């Protein structure tokens, strides 16, 4: 029975609530995975700063996809935005600007 329970119980990251953005910042700044001082701590905080907008966007999308009515409203607003003159072009530019750090990180790999 314990074997079955161990294989059926979901992992901790599913059962526990997600940490807030402030908790993630504190972990990037003062987390035990970083050295006390030096380059590792600087890189950790800098990476958090670059990836912060994506964390916010992904949390928003998670919130949208939790409820079908939110998803429907989201698609209706996106459709309306792209049907409005010039607003679709503005949104395309915003998405392109948001994609710049991702392209930069990929180029480093």
Backbone as a printed PyTorch tensor [residue, N CA C, xyz], in Angstrom:
tensor([[[  0.8200,  -1.1970,   0.0000],
         [  0.0000,   0.0000,   0.0000],
         [  0.8650,   1.2630,   0.0000]],

        [[  1.9810,   1.2440,   0.7350],
         [  2.8430,   2.4270,   0.7660],
         [  3.4870,   2.6670,  -0.6050]],

        [[  3.7850,   1.5840,  -1.3280],
         [  4.3430,   1.7470,  -2.6640],
         [  3.3390,   2.4480,  -3.5730]],

        [[  2.0710,   2.0360,  -3.4860],
         [  1.0220,   2.6350,  -4.3090],
         [  0.8410,   4.1140,  -3.9550]],

        [[  0.8220,   4.4160,  -2.6630],
         [  0.6500,   5.8050,  -2.2260],
         [  1.8250,   6.6670,  -2.6780]],

        [[  3.0360,   6.1280,  -2.6400],
         [  4.2150,   6.8930,  -3.0570],
         [  4.1750,   7.1990,  -4.5490]],

        [[  3.5780,   6.3310,  -5.3460],
         [  3.5280,   6.5460,  -6.7900],
         [  2.3010,   7.3310,  -7.2330]],

        [[  1.3090,   7.4430,  -6.3840],
         [  0.0870,   8.1700,  -6.7480],
         [  0.1110,   9.5970,  -6.2130]],

        [[  0.8140,   9.8400,  -5.1260],
         [  0.8560,  11.1750,  -4.5380],
         [  1.6040,  12.1270,  -5.4710]],

        [[  0.9850,  13.2800,  -5.7950],
         [  1.6770,  14.2270,  -6.6910],
         [  2.8930,  14.8410,  -6.0150]],

        [[  3.8610,  15.3080,  -6.8050],
         [  5.0650,  15.9100,  -6.2210],
         [  4.7490,  17.2090,  -5.4850]],

        [[  5.7170,  17.6810,  -4.7060],
         [  5.5090,  18.8640,  -3.8670],
         [  5.1810,  20.1090,  -4.6720]],

        [[  5.7920,  20.2730,  -5.8460],
         [  5.5500,  21.5080,  -6.5790],
         [  4.1160,  21.5910,  -7.1130]],

        [[  3.4010,  20.4780,  -7.1460],
         [  1.9910,  20.5030,  -7.5390],
         [  1.1070,  20.6990,  -6.3120]],

        [[  1.4550,  20.0530,  -5.1970],
         [  0.6140,  20.1310,  -4.0010],
         [  0.7330,  21.4560,  -3.2700]],

        [[  1.9290,  22.0420,  -3.2580],
         [  2.1460,  23.2820,  -2.5160],
         [  1.8590,  24.4830,  -3.4110]],

        [[  1.4150,  25.5950,  -2.8290],
         [  1.1820,  26.7820,  -3.6610],
         [  2.4860,  27.3500,  -4.2070]],

        [[  2.3800,  28.0430,  -5.3280],
         [  3.5510,  28.6460,  -5.9540],
         [  4.0870,  29.7790,  -5.0830]],

        [[  5.3990,  29.9660,  -5.0100],
         [  5.9460,  31.0980,  -4.2490],
         [  5.6360,  32.4110,  -4.9530]],

        [[  5.5250,  33.4730,  -4.1770],
         [  5.2480,  34.7840,  -4.7530],
         [  6.4940,  35.3020,  -5.4720]],

        [[  6.3050,  36.3630,  -6.2490],
         [  7.4400,  36.9510,  -6.9590],
         [  8.4480,  37.5270,  -5.9630]],

        [[  7.9760,  38.0520,  -4.8410],
         [  8.8780,  38.5710,  -3.8150],
         [  9.6940,  37.4400,  -3.1830]],

        [[  9.0580,  36.3040,  -2.9380],
         [  9.7930,  35.1700,  -2.3930],
         [ 10.8580,  34.6760,  -3.3830]],

        [[ 10.5300,  34.7040,  -4.6700],
         [ 11.5160,  34.3030,  -5.6700],
         [ 12.6880,  35.2780,  -5.7160]],

        [[ 12.4020,  36.5900,  -5.5780],
         [ 13.4750,  37.5760,  -5.5420],
         [ 14.3730,  37.3490,  -4.3310]],

        [[ 13.7670,  37.1050,  -3.1710],
         [ 14.5700,  36.8560,  -1.9710],
         [ 15.4110,  35.5950,  -2.1100]],

        [[ 14.8570,  34.5770,  -2.7820],
         [ 15.6480,  33.3650,  -2.9870],
         [ 16.8040,  33.6380,  -3.9480]],

        [[ 16.5730,  34.4760,  -4.9690],
         [ 17.6560,  34.8200,  -5.9010],
         [ 18.7370,  35.6320,  -5.1960]],

        [[ 18.3170,  36.5070,  -4.2880],
         [ 19.2930,  37.3670,  -3.6110],
         [ 20.0000,  36.6610,  -2.4660]],

        [[ 19.2530,  35.9530,  -1.6500],
         [ 19.8230,  35.4070,  -0.4130],
         [ 19.7220,  33.8910,  -0.3120]],

        [[ 19.4200,  33.2150,  -1.4140],
         [ 19.2210,  31.7700,  -1.3730],
         [ 20.4760,  31.0020,  -1.0050]],

        [[ 20.2680,  29.8430,  -0.4240],
         [ 21.3860,  29.0050,   0.0100],
         [ 22.1650,  28.4360,  -1.1730]],

        [[ 21.5640,  28.4520,  -2.3610],
         [ 22.2580,  27.8990,  -3.5190],
         [ 23.3640,  28.8230,  -4.0140]],

        [[ 23.3760,  30.0830,  -3.5570],
         [ 24.3680,  31.0600,  -4.0010],
         [ 25.5050,  31.1680,  -2.9990]],

        [[ 26.6880,  31.5340,  -3.4850],
         [ 27.7660,  31.8390,  -2.5340],
         [ 27.4430,  33.1240,  -1.7760]],

        [[ 28.1280,  33.3470,  -0.6830],
         [ 27.8510,  34.5090,   0.1560],
         [ 28.1040,  35.8070,  -0.6020]],

        [[ 29.1750,  35.8830,  -1.3360],
         [ 29.4820,  37.0580,  -2.1500],
         [ 30.0500,  36.5910,  -3.4750]],

        [[ 30.1340,  37.4910,  -4.4100],
         [ 30.8300,  37.1790,  -5.6430],
         [ 29.9390,  37.0960,  -6.8570]],

        [[ 30.5240,  36.5280,  -7.8990],
         [ 29.9150,  36.4890,  -9.2130],
         [ 28.6220,  35.6790,  -9.2370]],

        [[ 28.5740,  34.5770,  -8.5110],
         [ 27.3810,  33.7280,  -8.4990],
         [ 26.1500,  34.4510,  -8.0090]],

        [[ 26.3020,  35.2460,  -6.9710],
         [ 25.1650,  36.0080,  -6.4440],
         [ 24.7260,  37.0790,  -7.4380]],

        [[ 25.6940,  37.7430,  -8.0760],
         [ 25.3700,  38.7820,  -9.0620],
         [ 24.6280,  38.1800, -10.2470]],

        [[ 25.0880,  37.0360, -10.7310],
         [ 24.4320,  36.3760, -11.8540],
         [ 23.0220,  35.9430, -11.4750]],

        [[ 22.8340,  35.4450, -10.2730],
         [ 21.5180,  35.0010,  -9.8310],
         [ 20.5230,  36.1520,  -9.8130]],

        [[ 20.9220,  37.2830,  -9.2670],
         [ 20.0270,  38.4390,  -9.2020],
         [ 19.7840,  39.0030, -10.6040]],

        [[ 20.8230,  39.0480, -11.4430],
         [ 20.6700,  39.5680, -12.8010],
         [ 19.7360,  38.6810, -13.6200]],

        [[ 19.8750,  37.3730, -13.4810],
         [ 18.9980,  36.4630, -14.2020],
         [ 17.5600,  36.6170, -13.7400]],

        [[ 17.3590,  36.8090, -12.4470],
         [ 16.0050,  37.0560, -11.9500],
         [ 15.4460,  38.3250, -12.5800]],

        [[ 16.2580,  39.3690, -12.6800],
         [ 15.7940,  40.6220, -13.2660],
         [ 15.4170,  40.4640, -14.7300]],

        [[ 16.1760,  39.6540, -15.4700],
         [ 15.8800,  39.4460, -16.8860],
         [ 14.6320,  38.5790, -17.0470]],

        [[ 14.4840,  37.5760, -16.2000],
         [ 13.3760,  36.6250, -16.3560],
         [ 12.1040,  37.0210, -15.6100]],

        [[ 12.1400,  38.0910, -14.8240],
         [ 10.9790,  38.5010, -14.0480],
         [  9.7430,  38.7600, -14.9120]],

        [[  9.8490,  39.4970, -16.0220],
         [  8.6380,  39.7240, -16.8250],
         [  8.0070,  38.4310, -17.3270]],

        [[  8.8320,  37.4450, -17.6440],
         [  8.2900,  36.1810, -18.1280],
         [  7.5740,  35.4270, -17.0060]],

        [[  8.0930,  35.5220, -15.8020],
         [  7.4070,  34.9070, -14.6640],
         [  6.0390,  35.5220, -14.4540]],

        [[  5.9620,  36.8310, -14.5800],
         [  4.6720,  37.5180, -14.4180],
         [  3.7130,  37.0980, -15.5230]],

        [[  4.1960,  37.0540, -16.7630],
         [  3.3320,  36.6770, -17.8910],
         [  2.8500,  35.2380, -17.7430]],

        [[  3.7450,  34.3340, -17.3630],
         [  3.3460,  32.9310, -17.2240],
         [  2.3810,  32.7320, -16.0610]],

        [[  2.5520,  33.4820, -14.9840],
         [  1.5910,  33.3850, -13.8810],
         [  0.2270,  33.9110, -14.2980]],

        [[  0.2250,  34.9850, -15.1030],
         [ -1.0390,  35.5050, -15.6130],
         [ -1.7130,  34.4600, -16.5020]],

        [[ -0.9460,  33.8230, -17.3940],
         [ -1.5300,  32.8070, -18.2650],
         [ -2.0310,  31.6050, -17.4740]],

        [[ -1.3150,  31.2380, -16.4350],
         [ -1.7940,  30.1540, -15.5700],
         [ -3.1180,  30.5240, -14.9360]],

        [[ -3.2260,  31.7660, -14.4760],
         [ -4.4630,  32.2450, -13.8740],
         [ -5.5920,  32.2340, -14.9010]],

        [[ -5.2950,  32.6230, -16.1470],
         [ -6.3120,  32.6530, -17.1970],
         [ -6.8000,  31.2460, -17.5100]],

        [[ -5.8730,  30.2850, -17.6210],
         [ -6.2540,  28.9330, -18.0290],
         [ -6.8930,  28.1200, -16.9060]],

        [[ -6.8880,  28.6290, -15.6770],
         [ -7.5310,  27.8930, -14.5760],
         [ -9.0430,  27.8550, -14.7230]],

        [[ -9.6150,  28.8620, -15.3660],
         [-11.0600,  28.9800, -15.4410],
         [-11.4600,  29.1970, -16.9030]],

        [[-12.3480,  28.3780, -17.4410],
         [-12.7210,  28.5320, -18.8540],
         [-13.3390,  29.8940, -19.1800]],

        [[-14.0760,  30.4840, -18.2510],
         [-14.6750,  31.7870, -18.5470],
         [-13.5980,  32.8600, -18.6790]],

        [[-12.5330,  32.8010, -17.8710],
         [-11.4260,  33.7390, -18.0280],
         [-10.7570,  33.5580, -19.3820]],

        [[-10.6190,  32.3060, -19.7970],
         [ -9.9930,  32.0180, -21.0820],
         [-10.8350,  32.5880, -22.2220]],

        [[-12.1400,  32.4430, -22.1320],
         [-13.0290,  32.9700, -23.1540],
         [-12.9280,  34.4960, -23.2290]],

        [[-12.9360,  35.1680, -22.0840],
         [-12.8090,  36.6240, -22.0550],
         [-11.4470,  37.0400, -22.6180]],

        [[-10.4030,  36.3080, -22.2710],
         [ -9.0590,  36.6210, -22.7700],
         [ -9.0050,  36.5320, -24.2930]],

        [[ -9.5630,  35.4670, -24.8660],
         [ -9.5610,  35.3230, -26.3170],
         [-10.4180,  36.3950, -26.9840]],

        [[-11.5430,  36.7530, -26.3610],
         [-12.3930,  37.8080, -26.9230],
         [-11.6570,  39.1470, -26.9250]],

        [[-10.9620,  39.4690, -25.8360],
         [-10.2100,  40.7260, -25.7810],
         [ -9.0370,  40.7240, -26.7610]],

        [[ -8.3710,  39.5950, -26.9130],
         [ -7.2630,  39.5050, -27.8660],
         [ -7.7810,  39.6600, -29.2960]],

        [[ -8.9120,  39.0360, -29.5970],
         [ -9.5000,  39.1670, -30.9190],
         [ -9.8920,  40.6120, -31.1810]],

        [[-10.5070,  41.2580, -30.1950],
         [-10.9170,  42.6550, -30.3400],
         [ -9.7020,  43.5660, -30.5100]],

        [[ -8.6320,  43.2930, -29.7800],
         [ -7.4220,  44.1120, -29.8910],
         [ -6.8140,  44.0130, -31.2830]],

        [[ -6.8290,  42.8170, -31.8570],
         [ -6.2580,  42.6680, -33.1980],
         [ -7.1870,  43.1960, -34.2870]],

        [[ -8.4580,  43.3440, -33.9950],
         [ -9.3920,  43.9330, -34.9550],
         [ -9.3790,  45.4560, -34.9000]],

        [[ -8.8760,  46.0240, -33.8150],
         [ -8.8040,  47.4720, -33.6780],
         [ -7.6120,  47.9870, -34.4880]],

        [[ -7.8260,  49.0490, -35.2930],
         [ -6.7030,  49.5630, -36.0980],
         [ -5.5430,  50.0210, -35.2170]],

        [[ -4.3510,  49.6580, -35.6370],
         [ -3.0710,  50.0300, -35.0210],
         [ -2.8090,  49.3510, -33.6730]],

        [[ -3.8200,  48.9430, -32.9450],
         [ -3.5760,  48.3090, -31.6560],
         [ -2.8930,  46.9540, -31.8320]],

        [[ -3.2670,  46.2360, -32.8820],
         [ -2.6060,  44.9670, -33.1700],
         [ -1.1270,  45.1510, -33.4600]],

        [[ -0.7870,  46.2310, -34.1790],
         [  0.6250,  46.5130, -34.4630],
         [  1.3720,  46.8660, -33.1880]],

        [[  0.7410,  47.6180, -32.3060],
         [  1.3760,  47.9780, -31.0360],
         [  1.6250,  46.7220, -30.2080]],

        [[  0.6550,  45.8270, -30.1660],
         [  0.8320,  44.5800, -29.4130],
         [  1.9460,  43.7210, -30.0160]],

        [[  2.0610,  43.7130, -31.3380],
         [  3.1480,  42.9660, -31.9760],
         [  4.5120,  43.5250, -31.5720]],

        [[  4.6270,  44.8420, -31.4810],
         [  5.8890,  45.4620, -31.0620],
         [  6.1910,  45.1260, -29.6110]],

        [[  5.1670,  45.1570, -28.7490],
         [  5.3710,  44.8300, -27.3310],
         [  5.8630,  43.3930, -27.1870]],

        [[  5.2690,  42.4780, -27.9250],
         [  5.6960,  41.0770, -27.8590],
         [  7.1240,  40.9350, -28.3730]],

        [[  7.4720,  41.6710, -29.4350],
         [  8.8350,  41.6010, -29.9670],
         [  9.8490,  42.1310, -28.9580]],

        [[  9.5070,  43.1900, -28.2420],
         [ 10.4080,  43.7470, -27.2250],
         [ 10.5640,  42.7760, -26.0670]],

        [[  9.4840,  42.1220, -25.6830],
         [  9.5600,  41.1500, -24.5950],
         [ 10.4210,  39.9520, -25.0040]],

        [[ 10.4400,  39.6240, -26.2910],
         [ 11.2010,  38.4600, -26.7630],
         [ 12.7010,  38.7270, -26.8570]],

        [[ 13.1340,  39.9750, -26.8020],
         [ 14.5570,  40.2930, -26.9530],
         [ 15.4270,  39.6050, -25.9030]],

        [[ 15.1030,  39.6720, -24.5990],
         [ 15.9720,  38.9820, -23.6260],
         [ 16.0200,  37.4650, -23.8160]],

        [[ 14.9220,  36.8680, -24.2700],
         [ 14.9340,  35.4230, -24.5090],
         [ 15.8990,  35.0940, -25.6450]],

        [[ 15.8560,  35.8880, -26.7170],
         [ 16.7830,  35.6580, -27.8220],
         [ 18.2270,  35.8470, -27.3580]],

        [[ 18.4480,  36.8180, -26.4920],
         [ 19.7860,  37.0630, -25.9670],
         [ 20.2720,  35.8760, -25.1380]],

        [[ 19.3960,  35.3440, -24.2740],
         [ 19.7790,  34.1890, -23.4590],
         [ 20.0580,  32.9690, -24.3270]],

        [[ 19.2540,  32.7780, -25.3630],
         [ 19.4720,  31.6360, -26.2540],
         [ 20.7840,  31.7850, -26.9990]],

        [[ 21.1250,  33.0250, -27.3830],
         [ 22.3850,  33.2250, -28.0930],
         [ 23.5920,  32.9450, -27.2090]],

        [[ 23.4310,  33.0880, -25.8800],
         [ 24.5300,  32.7780, -24.9680],
         [ 24.7950,  31.2880, -24.8790]],

        [[ 23.7630,  30.4940, -25.1020],
         [ 23.9250,  29.0430, -25.0310],
         [ 24.6360,  28.5620, -26.2570]]])
